[in-house]
């Protein structure tokens, strides 16, 4: 009896298999959509980090110029 339900050609068995395959296919489509969203987020994050790094470089350059100016002012006063 167990052999019939497990390996037989019962129409309900085929229906169950079709439902499972359909769920797996839908899950794959959902996962592909989620992956696209994650990849877009990574690209956006990479662009933001690049902009931040560029801004930090400009800030460093300005800070270096300020330090040099202050150093020249201080050293100029000491020499007087």
C-alpha positions as CSV (number, residue, x, y, z in Angstrom):
1,X,0.0,0.0,0.0
2,X,2.8,2.4,0.9
3,X,4.5,1.7,-2.4
4,X,1.4,2.9,-4.3
5,X,1.2,6.3,-2.6
6,X,4.9,6.8,-2.8
7,X,5.7,5.7,-6.3
8,X,2.4,5.4,-8.0
9,X,1.0,7.6,-10.7
10,X,-1.6,9.2,-8.5
11,X,-2.9,12.5,-10.1
12,X,-2.7,14.3,-6.8
13,X,1.0,13.4,-6.6
14,X,1.6,15.1,-9.9
15,X,-0.4,18.1,-8.7
16,X,1.8,18.4,-5.6
17,X,5.0,18.2,-7.7
18,X,3.7,20.9,-10.1
19,X,2.8,23.2,-7.1
20,X,6.3,22.7,-5.7
21,X,8.0,23.4,-9.0
22,X,5.8,26.6,-9.3
23,X,6.8,27.7,-5.9
24,X,10.5,27.1,-6.7
25,X,10.2,29.1,-9.9
26,X,8.5,32.0,-8.2
27,X,11.1,32.0,-5.4
28,X,13.8,32.1,-8.0
29,X,12.2,35.1,-9.7
30,X,11.8,36.9,-6.3
31,X,15.4,36.2,-5.5
32,X,16.6,37.6,-8.8
33,X,14.6,40.8,-8.2
34,X,16.1,41.0,-4.7
35,X,19.6,40.5,-6.1
36,X,19.0,43.4,-8.6
37,X,18.0,45.6,-5.7
38,X,21.1,44.7,-3.7
39,X,23.4,45.3,-6.7
40,X,21.8,48.7,-7.3
41,X,22.4,49.5,-3.7
42,X,26.0,48.5,-3.9
43,X,26.5,50.7,-6.9
44,X,24.9,53.7,-5.2
45,X,27.0,53.0,-2.1
46,X,30.2,52.8,-4.1
47,X,29.4,56.1,-5.8
48,X,28.7,57.8,-2.4
49,X,31.9,56.5,-1.0
50,X,33.8,57.8,-4.0
51,X,32.3,61.2,-3.6
52,X,33.1,61.2,0.1
53,X,36.7,60.3,-0.6
54,X,37.0,63.1,-3.1
55,X,35.5,65.5,-0.6
56,X,37.9,64.3,2.1
57,X,40.8,64.9,-0.4
58,X,39.7,68.4,-0.9
59,X,39.3,69.0,2.8
60,X,42.8,67.6,3.4
61,X,44.3,69.9,0.8
62,X,42.6,73.0,2.3
63,X,43.7,71.9,5.8
64,X,47.3,71.6,4.6
65,X,47.1,75.1,3.1
66,X,45.7,76.5,6.4
67,X,48.4,74.8,8.4
68,X,51.1,76.3,6.2
69,X,49.5,79.7,6.5
70,X,49.2,79.5,10.3
71,X,52.8,78.2,10.5
72,X,54.1,81.1,8.4
73,X,52.2,83.6,10.6
74,X,53.6,82.1,13.8
75,X,57.1,81.8,12.5
76,X,57.0,85.3,11.1
77,X,56.0,86.7,14.5
78,X,58.7,84.7,16.3
79,X,61.3,86.2,13.9
80,X,60.2,89.8,14.7
